[in-house]
Amino acid sequence: MSNLEIGFYSFPALLGLIFLRVPIGLAMAVTGFVGFSLIMGNTRLPMAQLKDFAYATFSNYSLSIVPMFLLMGYFATLGGMSQALFKAAEGFLGHRRGGVAMAAIGACAGFGAICGSSLATAATMGRAALPELKRYGYHGGFSTATLAAGGTLGILIPPSLVLVIYAILTEQNIAKLFLAAFVPGLLAALGYMLAISVYVRRNPDAAGVRPAVPMRERFHLLAKVWPVLLVFLAVVGGIYGGIFTPTEGAAVGAMGTGLIAWWRGGLSWMTLGQSFTDTARSSAMIFFIVFGAGFYNLFLARTRVPQALSDWVLGLGLAPIAVLVVILLIYLVLGCFMDSLSMILLTVPIFFPVVSVLDFGMSAEHVAIWFGILVLIVVEVGLITPPVGMNLFVINAMDPETPMTQTYGAVLYYVASDLLRVGILLFFPAITLFLI
């Protein structure tokens, strides 16, 4: 059996392990190790590579940004920023039909600007907004679907942990990727609000209306979100302005949100220790997935599967945009069964070389950034598509009285919004790239 055949046969073996509920990081590491052993004819050399690769992976300075952004999200929650964002958005939008749901989307976008994690955004905003949605007569499935979709803004509105991983995998500039994600992130929030408008017009009983808030009180609520704006401008503005690197910016953000949480009384020695513990646990999970995917992709590189796939695609003579559409459709299918980080780590080293050799009439850097944003959006769709939409399970766990089938029905409106946005950005790449 040739090395190339071993590489191709590794895909069904990996998927089999995943369906057997083997942790994704372990499944990829085991598949890569067995593949290396078959290629080299022994296990001694793969064991040596495993040791060297572990050190090379975990000593990567760029990965230090991950725990910093995670810690920033935990501190932001302790500082009451999620509640302040939701109350401010509710004050301006809550009196409209579907306005409380729109406020939840706006608050998710704001919290995503200081969090970077979809699951964390969904869980945090779920605690803040779900009681209010129920209080004003919003149906259970509509409420849970709204918060699940809003949570996806956590990985699209910069800073984004998934974009950081993509930048490391493709050796792209993190700051430019953040800048490119800004407009698509705003389009996502506006698209979700439009989906809410369509839903409440088709289902008028699904949402109640709350009394309008006096204008003076609205601005009073708006004034309480200044910490969010301060942290966002300090982190993102500092990165774009060249004052500090993305890693330093993440550290500044973590320190800033920590001080705000302490000033507001949410940070004590007990909660500080818990934040560090939760950050360490989440970081360890992410790092292990990064390690497993990296070792598996190292094995694939030895088999030359990515190069063979690129040559095969070029030989088909398809239009570049057609190839890209097929790749995005594959992501949509994978999103029904895998989490976003695993998809990025597993597929980008395979698909990125294919996209890199196609002629889209743009520079290689612009193609890489444009492709990264498209992949991020399609991965985001996977977080809210059945049967394994991670955000759906997170929100439904907070509202066990609402059947999952009701959430599935309502979330299709948000999926439709996402697919429309993918189409717009696919055929009009300038929307993504004009800020760079």
N, C-alpha and C positions, 0 to 999 in steps of 0.2 A: 504494500500500500504506500503510495507516494505521500510526501508531506502535505501537498495540496488537498488530497483526499481526506487525510486525517483532520485537516482544518475544517473542511466542510462538514464532516461527520460529527464534529464537536458541537455544532449548533443544536441538532436534535437531542444530543446527550445533555447539554446545558438546560434546554427547555424542559426536558424530563425531570431533572433535579429540581427545577423551580416549581413544577407542578406537584412534585412530591413534598413541597413546602420546606425544602432545604433553604436556609437563609441565602439571599442572593449573592452576598459577598463570598460566602463559603462555597456556593455552587460554582461561581466563576473561578475561584482559586483552585478548587479540586479539578475542574475540567482542564484548566491550563496546566496543572501539574501532571495529570495523566497524559495529556497530549504531548508535553515535553518528554515524558518518559518513553512514549511510543516512538517519538522521533529519534531520540538519542540512544534508545536501547537499554537504558538503565535508569535508576532513580538517584544515583549519586550526584550527577551533574545538575538535574533539576532541583535537588535539595540545596546545592550551593547557590544556584540562581535565586531560589526562594529567599535565602538569607540576605543576599546582596540587594535584591529588589526591595525587600522590606525596609532596609535602611535607606535606600535611595528614595523611596516613596515618602516615608514619614519624616525625613529630614528636609523635605521640600519647603522652603520658606514661604512660598505662595499659599500653601495650605493653612498657614497660621491665621489667615483672614476668616476662616470658617468659624472657629470658636469665638472670635471677637464679635462677628455679626450675630451669632446665636445668643451670646451673653447680652448684647445690646437689646435684642428682642425680649429677653427675660426681664431686664431692668425696666424697659419701657412698660411692660405689663404691670410691674410693681409700682411704677410711678403713676398709674391711673391714666396713662395717655390714651388707651383704647376707649375708655369710658368718656373722656373729654372730647375725643374726635367724634364719637357717635352722637353725643348730646348736641354738639355744635352743628353737625350735619342735619340732625333731626329738627333743630330749631328753624332751619331755613327751608327744609323740604317736607317735614312731617305732615303738614296740613294738606298736602296734595294727595290725590288718589295714588296709592302705591308709594307715597313719599317716605314712609318709615323704612321700607325696603330699599329705596334709593339712598336714604341716609346711611344704611348699613353698607351699601356698596361704596359710597364716598368715604366712610370711615375705614373700610378695608384698604382702600387705595392709600389713604393717609398713613395707616399703620404699616402697610407694606413698604413705605418709604423709610422706615426705621427698623424693619424686621428682617426681610429677605427670605423668609420661610413660609411656604404656603400652608402647611399644616398648623404652624404656630399662629398665623394670621387667622385661619378659620376657627381654631379653638378659642383664641383670645376674644375675637369679635363675637363669636357665638355666645360666650358668657355675658358680654355686654349688651348685645342686641336681641337675643332670642326672647328674653322676658318681655321686652317692649313690644316686639312684633306680636306676641300672644296677647298682650294687654289690649292692643288696639284691633283685635279681631282678624289678624292675618292667619290664613289656613296653615296647618302644620307643614304640609309638603312644600308649599310656596316659601315659607319661612326658611326651612332647612336647605332647600335648593338655592335660595338667594345667598345664604351665608356660605354654603359650600363653594358657589361660584365666586363670591367676593374674596374668599380665601386664596384663590388662584392668583390674585393680584399681588400677593406677597412675593412670588417669584418673578413677576414681570416688572413691577415698579422698582426701579433701582433704589438701593442695592439689592442684588439677587444672588443667593448662594449657588443656584444652578448655573447662572451666567459665569460666576467665578470658576466653577469646575470646567465649563465649556472653554473658557479662556485658557486655562491651564492645559487642557487636552490639545487645543489647536494652536497654542502659542500666540494668542491674540492679546491686544491691549485691553485690560479690564475696564479702564476709564472710558474708552471709546464704545465698548459694548454697553456699558451703563447708559451712555448718552444716546445710543441708538435705540435703547429700549424705552426711553422716556415717552416719545410720542405714541408708539404702539400701546404703552401702558395706559395713557390717557384715553386712547380710542377704545381700549377694553372696558374701562369704567363707564364711558359714555354709551358704549354698545349694550352693556348690561342694564343701564338705566332705561334705554330704549326697549329692551326686552321686557322689563318690568311694566312699562307703559302698555305694550302690546298684550301682555298677560292679563293685566287688570281690566283691560277693555273687553277681552274675550271671557274673562271670569270675574265679573263685577262683585261677586260675593266673597272673593278670596282675600280682599283687603279692606280694612276699615279706614276711617279718616280721623285723625286726632285734631283737637282745636289748634288754631294758629297761635304761635308764640309772639308776643309783642316785640317790636323791632328793637327796643332798648335791651330786652333780655337776650335777643339773638346775638347782638354784638358783645354782650357780656359773656355768653357761652363761647363765642368765637375767640375772645381774648384768652380763654383758658387753654387754647391749643398752641400757644406760643412755644412751649418746649419742643413740640414736634417739629415746627418750622425751624427752630434754632438748631436742633440736632441735624435735620436734613440739610440745611444750608451749610453747616459746619463740615459735615462729612462729604456730601456730594460736591458742594462748592469748593472745598479744599482740594479734593481729588482733581476736579476739572481745572482748577486754577493752578495746579502744579505745586501747591504748598506742601503736600505730603503724598506718599504713595497710597494705593488702595488699602494695603495692610495697616499702614499708620492711620489712615482715615477710619478704619474699623475700630482700632484701639481708641482713637479720640471719641468716636461715637459711643463705645461701651463706657468709657469714663464719664462722658457727658450725661448719658441716660442714667448711669449709676448715681451721679451727684443729684440729678433731678429727683430720682426715686427716693433718695435719702432726705432731701429737702422737703418732699411731700409726705414723709413719714411712712413710706411703703417699704423702705429698706432698713432692715435691722440685721444684727449678727446672725440670727437664725435664717432669715430669708436670703441673706448674702451667701451663707453656706449652701443653702438649697439651690440657689442660682448656679453656683460653681459646680455643684454635683450634677444638676440637670444638663448644664453645658458640656461637662466632661462626658456624660453618658451619650448625649446626642452626637458630639464630635467623634467619639469612639465608633459609633455605629456608622457614621459617614466615612470616616477614615478606613474602616475595614472594607466597606463597599468599594472605595477608591482603590485600595490595595488589591482586592480580588479581581476587579475589572482590569486594573493595570497589568496584573500578571497574566490574565487570560488574553489580553490584547497583545502582550509581548509574545505569547505563544502564536497568536494569529499572524503577527508580523513575520515570525520565523517560517511559517507555512506559506507566506506570500498570498494569502487569501485576499486582502484588500487590493493588492496590485492586480491580481487575476480578475477580480470583480470590476475594477476600473477598465481594464482592457476589454472585458466582455461587453460592458455598457457602451464603450466607444464603438465597438464593432457593430452594435445594433443600428447605428446611424439615426437614433432618435433625436428629436429636438431637445436641447438642454432643459427647457421648461417642462417637457413631458417627463424627463428623468426625475426632475425635482418633485413633480407632482406625485410620482410613484413612491418616492422616498417618504414624502409627507403622509401618504396613505398608509404606508407600513407603520409609521409612528402612531397613527390613529388606532390601528389594530393592536399594536403592542400596548398602547395606553389602557386598553381594556383589561390587561392582565398584569402589568408591571408598574412600579412606582417611577416617578419622574427621574430621580437621580440615577437609578439603575439603568433606565433607558438611555440616558445621556452617556453614561460611562461605557455601556456595552456597544452602542451603535455608532457614536460619533467617530471613533477610530476606524470604523468600516466605511461609513457613508461619506465622511469628510474628504478622503482622497478621491472618491468618485466625483463629488461636486467640484473639487479643486481643478480638475482637468477639463471641465466643461466651459464653454465660452458663452458668458452672459453679457459680454460687452462692458464689463467692469474690471477694475483692478482686483488682484487676488485678495487684498485686504478687505475690500468692500464686499466681495462675494462671501468671504468667511463671516463677516459681521452680519450681513443680510441673512445668510443661511442660519446662523446662530439664533437670530431673533425669530425666524420662522419655526425652527425646531422648538424653541422655548414655548411659543404659543401653542403648537400642536401637543407638546408634552403637557402643557397646562390643561388642554381639553381632556387629556387622559385622566386627570385628577377628578373629573366630574362625570365620567362616562361609566355606565354599568359594564360588567358586574363588579369591577374592583376599582371604583373611583374612591381614592383614599379620603378625600375631603368629605364625601358623602357619608362615609362611615364615622368620621370624627364628629360631624354635626349631629347625625342621627343618634349617636351614643349619648348626646346631651338631651335629646328629646325622644326617648324610647316609645312614647305613646304614638308617635307618627309612623305609620307603616312606610317601609323603604320604597314600596311601589309608588306612593304619593310623591315622594321626593324625586324618583326617577321621571315621573310624568312632567313635573314642573321644570326640572333641570334641562329638559330638551330645548327650552326657549333660549337658555344661556349657551348651550352647545351650538345652536343655530347662529347665534351672534358671533361666537368664536370662529366658526367656519367661514362666515361672511368676511370677518376681519382677515383671516388667513388669505382668502382670495384677493382682497384688496391689496394687501402687502406683497403678495406673490407677483401680481401684475404691475404694481406701482412701487418698485423698490426705493424710489426717491423719498417716499414718506419715511422710511426707516433711516435713510442715509443722509438726509439733507442737513442734519445738525453736526455731522462729523467734519 
